[in-house]
Amino acid sequence: MSKRDYNVFFHTHTVSGIVISVALYVIFFAGAFALIKDEITAWEKGNPTAVENRVDVNYDKVVETIECEGYNLYGRDIRLMPSDVKQEVLVILQGSKDSLATKEDKGRAYFKINTETYETSGYYDYYSMGELLFRLHFFSQIPYIGMYLAGLVAVFFLFAIVTGVVVHWKKIISNFYVFRPAAKLKTVWTDAHTVLGMIGVPFQFVYAVTSCFLGLSILALLPANFLYNGDQEKLMADVLPMMKTYPLEEKIEDVPKVNQFMQFTLDKWEGFTAEEVHIKNYGSSNMKFLVEGLIRAEDGFLGKGRIVYEATSGKITSIKDPYESSYMEGVRLVIYRLHFGDYGGLALKMVYFIMAIITCFVIISGVLIWLEARKKRNMPERKRRFNRRVGVVYLALCLSMYPITAISFVVSKLIPEEHNLMRMDILYWTFFGGWLLATVFFILKKDNFYTNKYCLLSGSIVGFFIPISNGISSGNWIWVTYMNHQHEILFIDVFWIVVSVITFITALKVKRKEEPQRKMKKGKISIELDKEKMTIAAMEPAK
């Protein structure tokens, strides 16, 4: 590679990395916790009973509960989404297609139903820290453009990965084994950035590509419009078959039960688990029942199946065998599964979590390399002060996320049940308000060593209190959840203990790096620092 090409790739890598550094750090840090979103919610709710399996949901009872809430279901499309580890079903009601329906019946509705008590609750009635972090990792809190902004960050991240590999290509093997902790600070950061960056490249590349697709999926559909001559309904029917709509026909008196179709589906495919259940045109003569789900990952990585029943006759009108996959659905499923890591249980999610935290370190070390490289004597003092301020602000923003996340977990567990409707506001003020205050505090300290050490130390200390707060508020002490086989709740407590131990030990080992003293040559000005005074003396030139 010519020197000019090398410089082009190097500067592209540097610029693309610096531009997105803070946003990318937030995405990966929040995304690491988003992997265990459902486990976090189960931990917060602390239900004393075992978590119900999705195949045990009584869908007839769910429909009956919806009707008892006063909803007129005739002509509506109903979408039911059972959770992985929480005892609830998310219900999405579309407006009625009946021309005689009231304005209220033509409106949409979102709520949840507890599958143990069959009580309803609003979508935001019990807002979880897992939900907050999940939404933060694609900037959902930024209205309208949040997800597209996250997708744009993913595009720059992809540039940074590709150009980084090109820059280090010739030295990948040799630099992989090089780590010089006793060298100057810039060398330490460079070694850590290179080694950990290369270890995480496969993971980071997968996340960059899948995030581009998920964040900018609307752009991916633009070329497809030309293939379908602008027919949006046909396009969406092929891309998302479950979203297909049907014209409403006459009303029927006896509405078929849902459980019989679900049981037939479960019997047809062993190990099948429903992800979504759709009831189209409820109460109509052309009412349809649709089930979409997955078989076990060990039986088929791309094992997504779908079946459509004509509810009144029981006839199967469409079927997609989970043991056979089409190209379009296969690509979409691979992207989703690789991004969310839902095909290997908690063990795989922990691997994803570790790789996400390593990526956070790679991001920070890359920025610190850039800052250390600009501590040059020939650089004007004004620019050096600006670069120092950039480093202070950057580390304050990024590192303060850890203690604030730990504090928010404690707060989320201690919110009284009578204030559940205020959980979203409380958690938002705690997390974002606390993050702002912590960032301002560390910026005013103007000491990167202090920021690094005390973010790790405070986060680990608060982290030890997370299992304690769980035991005090709900009685779910570690030994209790272990004996009751409440693995999801136990997992979060153990997870925070392990993370806190690691970060506490790391904080204790963090030492302020002494600047190496430079030897002064004869004929130069010697500067000697004393505890009480500073003496400046000119040494005589050598004869």
Summary of the structure (lengths in Angstrom):
residues: 543
radius of gyration: 28.4
end to end distance: 50.3
largest distance: 114.1
contacts: 1605
relative contact order: 0.10
helix: 58%
strand: 11%
